[in-house]
Amino acid sequence: MNIVWMILAASLAFFCARSILIWGFLGYAVGWPVLIILPLLGVKVKRWEERLATLDSINEKLKEKAESQKPEGYQEFDNVDDLFKQLEKK
């Protein structure tokens, strides 16, 4: 049963933007009271903002990488006919 409390505490810690390792250990050591204490501490809004900013920066880097990998002469196409017109050699 300790493993269940540990997993629940770690999951709740993630959503409250708290340390997953610390709260997982406390869930294992203490048990169900951790599930009551953790929501009472509240959510760390600043940590969620940092996580979202990190995800946005990763997304931008991936978009830049995808744009840089397009071959020369590549054009967007909406259907198969546009693709074949683009690929035809003149």
TITIDO-734734 format. One record per atom (N, C-alpha, C): residue number from 1; chain; x, y, z; residue in one letter. Coordinates in steps of 0.2 Angstrom, whole numbers. Each point is the difference from the previous one (the first is absolute). Example, Ala and Ser with C-alpha at 12.3 -4.5 7.8 and 13.67 -1.06 7.14 Angstrom:
1; A; 66; -28; 39; a
1; A; -4; 6; 0; a
1; A; 4; 6; 0; a
2; A; -2; 5; -4; s
2; A; 4; 6; 1; s
2; A; -4; 5; 3; s
***
This chain:
1; A; 4; -6; 0; m
1; A; -4; 6; 0; m
1; A; 4; 6; 0; m
2; A; 6; 0; 3; n
2; A; 5; 5; 0; n
2; A; 2; 3; -7; n
3; A; 0; -5; -5; i
3; A; 2; 2; -7; i
3; A; -6; 4; -3; i
4; A; -6; -2; 2; v
4; A; -6; 4; -3; v
4; A; 0; 7; 3; v
5; A; 2; 1; 6; w
5; A; 0; 7; 3; w
5; A; 6; 4; -3; w
6; A; 5; -4; -1; m
6; A; 6; 4; -3; m
6; A; -2; 2; -7; m
7; A; -3; -4; -4; i
7; A; -2; 2; -7; i
7; A; -5; 6; 0; i
8; A; -5; -1; 4; l
8; A; -5; 5; 1; l
8; A; 3; 7; 2; l
9; A; 5; 0; 5; a
9; A; 3; 6; 2; a
9; A; 4; 3; -5; a
10; A; 4; -4; -4; a
10; A; 4; 2; -5; a
10; A; -4; 4; -6; a
11; A; -5; -4; -1; s
11; A; -5; 3; -6; s
11; A; -3; 7; 3; s
12; A; -2; 0; 6; l
12; A; -3; 6; 2; l
12; A; 6; 6; 1; l
13; A; 6; -2; 2; a
13; A; 5; 5; 0; a
13; A; 2; 2; -7; a
14; A; -1; -4; -5; f
14; A; 1; 3; -7; f
14; A; -5; 5; -1; f
15; A; -6; -1; 1; f
15; A; -5; 5; -2; f
15; A; 0; 6; 5; f
16; A; 3; -1; 6; c
16; A; 0; 6; 4; c
16; A; 7; 4; -1; c
17; A; 4; -3; -5; a
17; A; 6; 3; -1; a
17; A; 5; 0; 6; a
18; A; 0; -6; 3; r
18; A; 5; -1; 6; r
18; A; 5; -5; -2; r
19; A; 4; -2; 4; s
19; A; 6; -4; -1; s
19; A; -3; -8; 0; s
20; A; 0; -3; -6; i
20; A; -3; -7; 0; i
20; A; 4; -5; 4; i
21; A; 7; 1; 0; l
21; A; 3; -5; 4; l
21; A; -1; 1; 7; l
22; A; 0; 6; 3; i
22; A; -1; 1; 7; i
22; A; -7; -2; 2; i
23; A; -5; 2; -4; w
23; A; -7; -2; 2; w
23; A; -1; -7; -1; w
24; A; 3; -3; -5; g
24; A; -1; -7; -1; g
24; A; 3; -4; 6; g
25; A; 6; 2; 2; f
25; A; 3; -3; 6; f
25; A; -4; 1; 6; f
26; A; -3; 6; 1; l
26; A; -4; 1; 6; l
26; A; -7; -4; 0; l
27; A; -2; -1; -6; g
27; A; -6; -4; -1; g
27; A; 1; -8; 2; g
28; A; 6; -2; -2; y
28; A; 2; -7; 2; y
28; A; 1; 0; 8; y
29; A; 4; 5; 2; a
29; A; 1; 0; 8; a
29; A; -6; 1; 4; a
30; A; -4; 5; -2; v
30; A; -5; 2; 5; v
30; A; -7; -3; -2; v
31; A; -1; 0; -7; g
31; A; -7; -3; -2; g
31; A; -5; 5; -2; g
32; A; -6; -2; 1; w
32; A; -6; 4; -2; w
32; A; 0; 8; 2; w
33; A; 3; 1; 6; p
33; A; 0; 7; 2; p
33; A; 3; 5; -4; p
34; A; 5; -2; -4; v
34; A; 3; 4; -5; v
34; A; -5; 2; -5; v
35; A; -4; -4; -2; l
35; A; -5; 2; -5; l
35; A; -5; 6; 2; l
36; A; 0; 1; 7; i
36; A; -4; 5; 3; i
36; A; 4; 6; 0; i
37; A; 6; 0; 2; i
37; A; 5; 5; 1; i
37; A; 2; 4; -6; i
38; A; 1; -4; -5; l
38; A; 2; 3; -7; l
38; A; -4; 5; -3; l
39; A; -7; -2; 0; p
39; A; -4; 5; -3; p
39; A; -1; 6; 4; p
40; A; 1; 0; 7; l
40; A; -1; 5; 4; l
40; A; 6; 5; -1; l
41; A; 6; -2; -2; l
41; A; 5; 4; -2; l
41; A; -1; 4; -6; l
42; A; -4; -2; -5; g
42; A; -2; 4; -6; g
42; A; 5; -2; -5; g
43; A; -2; 4; -6; v
43; A; 4; -1; -6; v
43; A; 5; 5; -1; v
44; A; 6; -1; -2; k
44; A; 5; 5; -1; k
44; A; -1; 2; -7; k
45; A; -3; 6; -1; v
45; A; -1; 3; -7; v
45; A; 6; 1; -3; v
46; A; 5; 3; 3; k
46; A; 6; 2; -3; k
46; A; 3; -6; -4; k
47; A; 0; -6; 4; r
47; A; 3; -6; -3; r
47; A; -3; -2; -6; r
48; A; -7; 0; 0; w
48; A; -4; -1; -6; w
48; A; 2; 4; -6; w
49; A; 1; 7; 1; e
49; A; 1; 4; -5; e
49; A; 7; -1; -3; e
50; A; 5; -2; 5; e
50; A; 6; -2; -3; e
50; A; 0; -7; -4; e
51; A; -4; -4; 2; r
51; A; -1; -6; -4; r
51; A; -3; 1; -7; r
52; A; -5; 5; 0; l
52; A; -3; 2; -7; l
52; A; 5; 3; -4; l
53; A; 4; 5; 3; a
53; A; 5; 3; -4; a
53; A; 5; -4; -3; a
54; A; 2; -5; 4; t
54; A; 5; -5; -3; t
54; A; -3; -4; -5; t
55; A; -7; -2; 0; l
55; A; -3; -4; -5; l
55; A; -1; 5; -6; l
56; A; -1; 6; 1; d
56; A; -1; 5; -6; d
56; A; 7; 0; -4; d
57; A; 5; 1; 4; s
57; A; 7; 0; -3; s
57; A; 2; -6; -4; s
58; A; -2; -6; 3; i
58; A; 1; -6; -4; i
58; A; -4; 0; -6; i
59; A; -6; 2; 0; n
59; A; -4; 0; -6; n
59; A; 2; 4; -5; n
60; A; 3; 6; 2; e
60; A; 3; 5; -5; e
60; A; 6; -3; -3; e
61; A; 4; -3; 4; k
61; A; 6; -3; -3; k
61; A; -2; -6; -5; k
62; A; -5; -4; 2; l
62; A; -2; -5; -5; l
62; A; -3; 2; -6; l
63; A; -3; 6; 0; k
63; A; -3; 3; -6; k
63; A; 5; 3; -4; k
64; A; 5; 3; 3; e
64; A; 6; 2; -4; e
64; A; 4; -5; -4; e
65; A; 1; -6; 4; k
65; A; 3; -5; -3; k
65; A; -4; -3; -6; k
66; A; -6; -1; 1; a
66; A; -4; -3; -5; a
66; A; 0; 5; -6; a
67; A; 0; 6; 1; e
67; A; 0; 5; -6; e
67; A; 7; 0; -4; e
68; A; 5; -1; 4; s
68; A; 7; 0; -3; s
68; A; 1; -7; -4; s
69; A; -4; -5; 2; q
69; A; 1; -7; -4; q
69; A; -4; 0; -6; q
70; A; -4; 5; -2; k
70; A; -3; -1; -6; k
70; A; 5; 1; -6; k
71; A; -1; -4; -5; p
71; A; 4; 0; -6; p
71; A; -1; 6; -4; p
72; A; 5; 2; -4; e
72; A; 0; 6; -4; e
72; A; -6; -1; -5; e
73; A; -3; 5; -2; g
73; A; -6; 0; -4; g
73; A; -6; -3; 2; g
74; A; 0; -1; 7; y
74; A; -6; -3; 3; y
74; A; -6; 5; 0; y
75; A; -6; -2; -1; q
75; A; -5; 5; 0; q
75; A; -6; -4; 4; q
76; A; -4; 4; 3; e
76; A; -5; -4; 4; e
76; A; -6; -2; -6; e
77; A; -3; -6; 2; f
77; A; -5; -2; -5; f
77; A; -6; -2; 4; f
78; A; -6; 0; -3; d
78; A; -6; -1; 3; d
78; A; -3; -7; -2; d
79; A; 2; -2; -6; n
79; A; -3; -7; -2; n
79; A; 6; -3; -4; n
80; A; -2; -6; -2; v
80; A; 5; -4; -4; v
80; A; 2; 3; -6; v
81; A; -5; 3; -4; d
81; A; 1; 3; -6; d
81; A; 5; 6; 0; d
82; A; 0; 4; 5; d
82; A; 5; 5; 2; d
82; A; 7; -3; 1; d
83; A; 0; -6; 3; l
83; A; 6; -3; 2; l
83; A; 3; -2; -7; l
84; A; -4; -4; -4; f
84; A; 3; -2; -6; f
84; A; 2; 5; -5; f
85; A; -3; 6; 0; k
85; A; 2; 6; -4; k
85; A; 6; 2; 2; k
86; A; 1; 0; 7; q
86; A; 7; 3; 3; q
86; A; 5; -5; -2; q
87; A; -1; -7; 0; l
87; A; 5; -4; -1; l
87; A; 2; -2; -8; l
88; A; -4; 3; -4; e
88; A; 1; -1; -7; e
88; A; 6; 4; -2; e
89; A; 4; -4; -4; k
89; A; 6; 4; -3; k
89; A; -1; 3; -6; k
90; A; 2; 6; -1; k
90; A; -2; 4; -6; k
90; A; 5; -1; -5; k
***
